[in-house]
């Protein structure tokens, strides 16, 4: 949803922040959200006695989501 809303927009809305700094901030926020998503997923898998993804898969998932949000 957030990705779709920003299609066609260029640059940061706040002119006091550089685009690079803005993107880095967004990367951090999205990374935190993905970490929370991973924690919830791991807990649900444990509670349901289901297999848990390995760390390599989880890191790949995190990077994929962050890039999906910030890459044009």
SULRA-V810446 format. One record per residue. OMEGA is omega as a letter, one per 20 degrees, with the letter a starting at -180 (999 if undefined). Layout:
# SULRA-V810446
omega
OMEGA
OMEGA
This chain:
# SULRA-V810446
omega
a
a
a
a
a
r
r
r
r
r
a
a
r
a
r
a
r
r
a
r
r
a
r
r
r
r
r
a
r
r
r
r
r
r
r
r
r
r
r
r
r
r
r
r
r
a
a
a
r
r
a
r
r
a
r
r
a
r
r
r
a
a
a
a
a
r
r
a
a
a
r
999
